[in-house]
Amino acid sequence: KAHSGLFLGLFIFTVATIGACVFLLYNSTKEPLNNKITVLVYYITDISLGLIGIMAVIVAFIQISKLFFVGEIENRFDKNLSLVAITGFYLLLVFMTVPAVLQFTREGIAGLIAMFQCGTALVTFIQATIQVVFIVDGLRRQALTQFDLTTKPGRSVITFLLITNLAMWIVNTFELKAAHGLNLFVSFYGILPWIVIMHLCFPLAVFIRFHSAICLSDIWLMAYKSICTCIY
């Protein structure tokens, strides 16, 4: 019950990988125009993945709500880890949004980058928040009836969301740090404070995507087994 989500997810994963290759190719040059192009490629890729992720989470919420809500979970570590990671992720979004808002009205490429940064922060905030809520809820869902065990509602969307998070992880791993080494942030915070901010918050931004994929795989495996099977 996951083939459609698998193929669509692999398509998104391939497109994101191609975007990362284009980013790394042009970012290796020293020409200012190429560097600005790579930043725009990053923002467009990140916003697109965020919007796709939002739609996927909403659909997954609707479908997985058909399963039985257990109420308590044995493994609370994944839930607590997600909450800690997203807190650090929020801090990174705040640090990136403040200088972008202050330069929002500037003309030229600087103003365009500031607008993209604000849009990226908003989309990423919404997607990450509702996804963590979905994960906390999904870890408590369990198939109860034979119909749910047969149809497996939401499993295809969860497969798609899992692969999409891996695509986001690739984008954040290979593009985020280089894209955010911009004068937009360095001129506002200074070189040393911005380096400290990036080294403190960047690992959490990468970790939350990878950890979300792991939690989604747990939901994919455990939510569609009967309660008796999970107990034994």
C-alpha positions as CSV (number, residue, x, y, z in Angstrom):
1,K,0.0,0.0,0.0
2,A,3.0,2.3,-0.4
3,H,4.0,2.1,-4.1
4,S,2.5,5.4,-5.2
5,G,4.1,7.3,-2.3
6,L,7.4,5.5,-3.0
7,F,7.6,6.5,-6.6
8,L,6.5,10.1,-6.0
9,G,8.9,10.4,-3.2
10,L,11.8,9.1,-5.3
11,F,10.9,11.7,-8.0
12,I,11.0,14.5,-5.4
13,F,14.3,13.0,-4.0
14,T,15.8,13.0,-7.5
15,V,14.8,16.6,-8.2
16,A,16.2,17.7,-4.8
17,T,19.5,15.9,-5.5
18,I,19.8,17.5,-8.9
19,G,19.2,20.9,-7.3
20,A,21.9,20.2,-4.7
21,C,24.3,19.2,-7.5
22,V,23.6,22.5,-9.3
23,F,24.1,24.4,-6.1
24,L,27.5,22.7,-5.4
25,L,28.6,23.2,-9.0
26,Y,27.9,26.9,-9.2
27,N,28.8,27.6,-5.6
28,S,32.4,26.3,-6.2
29,T,33.1,29.3,-8.4
30,K,34.2,32.7,-7.1
31,E,31.9,34.8,-9.4
32,P,29.4,36.9,-7.4
33,L,26.6,36.3,-10.0
34,N,27.0,32.5,-9.7
35,N,26.9,32.7,-5.9
36,K,23.7,34.6,-6.0
37,I,22.2,32.1,-8.5
38,T,23.0,29.3,-6.1
39,V,21.4,31.0,-3.2
40,L,18.2,31.5,-5.2
41,V,18.3,27.8,-6.3
42,Y,18.6,26.9,-2.6
43,Y,15.6,29.1,-1.6
44,I,13.4,27.8,-4.4
45,T,14.2,24.2,-3.6
46,D,13.6,24.7,0.1
47,I,10.3,26.5,-0.3
48,S,9.1,23.9,-2.9
49,L,9.9,21.0,-0.6
50,G,8.3,22.8,2.4
51,L,5.1,23.4,0.5
52,I,5.0,19.8,-0.7
53,G,5.7,18.7,2.9
54,I,2.9,20.8,4.2
55,M,0.4,19.2,1.8
56,A,1.7,15.7,2.5
57,V,1.4,16.1,6.3
58,I,-2.2,17.4,6.0
59,V,-3.2,14.5,3.8
60,A,-1.4,12.1,6.1
61,F,-3.2,13.6,9.1
62,I,-6.6,13.1,7.5
63,Q,-5.9,9.5,6.5
64,I,-4.2,8.3,9.7
65,S,-6.9,9.7,11.9
66,K,-9.0,6.7,10.8
67,L,-6.7,4.5,12.9
68,F,-7.3,3.8,16.6
69,F,-5.7,6.4,19.0
70,V,-3.8,4.5,21.7
71,G,-3.2,7.5,24.0
72,E,0.2,6.4,25.4
73,I,3.4,5.2,23.8
74,E,6.1,3.0,25.3
75,N,9.0,4.8,23.6
76,R,8.8,8.5,24.6
77,F,12.4,9.1,23.7
78,D,11.7,9.8,20.0
79,K,8.9,12.3,21.0
80,N,11.2,14.1,23.5
81,L,14.0,14.2,21.0
82,S,11.8,15.7,18.3
83,L,10.7,18.5,20.7
84,V,14.3,19.3,21.7
85,A,15.4,19.3,18.0
86,I,12.6,21.6,16.8
87,T,13.3,24.1,19.6
88,G,16.9,24.5,18.3
89,F,15.4,24.7,14.8
90,Y,13.1,27.5,15.9
91,L,16.1,29.4,17.2
92,L,17.9,29.1,13.9
93,L,14.8,30.4,12.0
94,V,14.5,33.4,14.4
95,F,18.2,34.3,13.9
96,M,17.8,34.1,10.1
97,T,14.5,35.9,9.9
98,V,15.4,39.0,11.9
99,P,18.1,40.4,9.5
100,A,15.9,39.4,6.5
101,V,12.9,41.4,7.9
102,L,15.1,44.5,8.5
103,Q,16.4,44.4,4.8
104,F,13.1,43.4,3.3
105,T,12.6,46.8,1.6
106,R,16.0,47.0,0.0
107,E,16.2,47.1,-3.8
108,G,18.0,44.7,-6.1
109,I,19.2,41.2,-5.3
110,A,19.6,41.9,-1.6
111,G,15.9,42.7,-1.2
112,L,15.0,39.6,-3.3
113,I,17.2,37.4,-1.1
114,A,15.6,38.9,2.0
115,M,12.1,38.2,0.7
116,F,13.0,34.6,-0.1
117,Q,14.5,34.1,3.3
118,C,11.3,35.3,5.0
119,G,9.3,33.0,2.8
120,T,11.5,30.1,3.5
121,A,11.4,30.7,7.2
122,L,7.6,30.9,7.2
123,V,7.1,27.8,5.1
124,T,9.7,25.8,7.1
125,F,8.3,26.8,10.4
126,I,4.8,25.7,9.4
127,Q,6.0,22.4,7.9
128,A,8.3,21.4,10.7
129,T,5.6,22.3,13.4
130,I,2.7,20.3,11.9
131,Q,5.1,17.5,11.1
132,V,6.2,17.1,14.7
133,V,2.6,17.2,15.8
134,F,1.8,14.6,13.2
135,I,4.7,12.4,14.4
136,V,3.6,12.7,18.1
137,D,0.1,11.7,17.1
138,G,1.2,9.0,14.6
139,L,3.3,7.2,17.2
140,R,0.0,6.7,19.1
141,R,-2.0,5.4,16.2
142,Q,-2.7,1.7,15.8
143,A,-4.7,-0.4,13.3
144,L,-7.6,-2.0,15.2
145,T,-10.0,-3.4,12.6
146,Q,-9.3,-5.9,9.9
147,F,-10.3,-3.3,7.3
148,D,-7.6,-0.9,8.6
149,L,-5.1,-3.8,8.6
150,T,-6.0,-4.5,4.9
151,T,-6.3,-1.0,3.5
152,K,-3.5,0.6,5.6
153,P,-4.8,4.2,5.4
154,G,-2.1,6.8,5.1
155,R,0.8,4.4,4.6
156,S,1.5,5.7,1.0
157,V,1.5,9.3,2.2
158,I,3.8,8.4,5.1
159,T,6.2,6.8,2.6
160,F,6.2,9.9,0.5
161,L,6.7,12.1,3.5
162,L,9.6,9.9,4.7
163,I,11.5,10.2,1.4
164,T,10.7,14.0,1.2
165,N,12.3,14.4,4.6
166,L,15.4,12.7,3.4
167,A,15.4,15.1,0.4
168,M,15.1,18.0,2.9
169,W,18.0,16.5,4.9
170,I,20.2,16.5,1.7
171,V,19.3,20.1,1.0
172,N,20.1,21.2,4.5
173,T,23.3,19.2,4.7
174,F,24.8,20.3,1.5
175,E,23.3,23.7,0.9
176,L,22.0,25.4,4.1
177,K,25.4,26.2,5.7
178,A,26.9,27.6,2.4
179,A,23.7,29.5,1.5
180,H,23.5,31.2,4.9
181,G,27.1,32.4,4.8
182,L,25.9,35.6,3.2
183,N,26.5,39.2,3.9
184,L,22.8,39.4,4.8
185,F,23.6,37.6,8.1
186,V,27.3,38.4,8.5
187,S,26.9,42.1,8.3
188,F,24.1,42.0,10.8
189,Y,25.6,39.8,13.5
190,G,29.3,39.9,12.7
191,I,31.5,37.1,11.6
192,L,32.2,35.5,14.9
193,P,28.7,35.6,16.4
194,W,27.2,34.2,13.2
195,I,29.7,31.4,13.1
196,V,28.8,30.5,16.7
197,I,25.0,30.7,15.9
198,M,25.5,28.4,12.8
199,H,27.6,25.8,14.7
200,L,25.1,25.7,17.6
201,C,21.8,25.6,15.5
202,F,22.9,24.1,12.2
203,P,23.3,20.5,13.5
204,L,19.8,20.6,14.9
205,A,18.4,21.8,11.6
206,V,20.0,18.8,9.9
207,F,19.1,16.4,12.7
208,I,15.4,17.2,12.8
209,R,15.0,16.1,9.2
210,F,16.8,12.8,9.6
211,H,15.2,12.1,13.0
212,S,11.7,12.8,11.4
213,A,12.4,10.3,8.7
214,I,13.3,7.7,11.4
215,C,10.1,8.5,13.4
216,L,8.0,8.2,10.2
217,S,9.6,4.8,9.5
218,D,8.5,3.7,13.0
219,I,5.0,4.8,12.2
220,W,5.2,3.1,8.8
221,L,6.2,-0.2,10.6
222,M,4.1,-0.2,13.8
223,A,0.9,1.7,13.1
224,Y,-0.4,-0.9,10.6
225,K,0.2,-4.0,12.8
226,S,-2.6,-5.2,15.0
227,I,-2.4,-4.5,18.7
228,C,-1.9,-8.1,19.5
229,T,1.0,-8.4,17.1
230,C,2.7,-5.3,18.7
231,I,2.3,-6.7,22.2
232,Y,3.8,-10.1,21.4
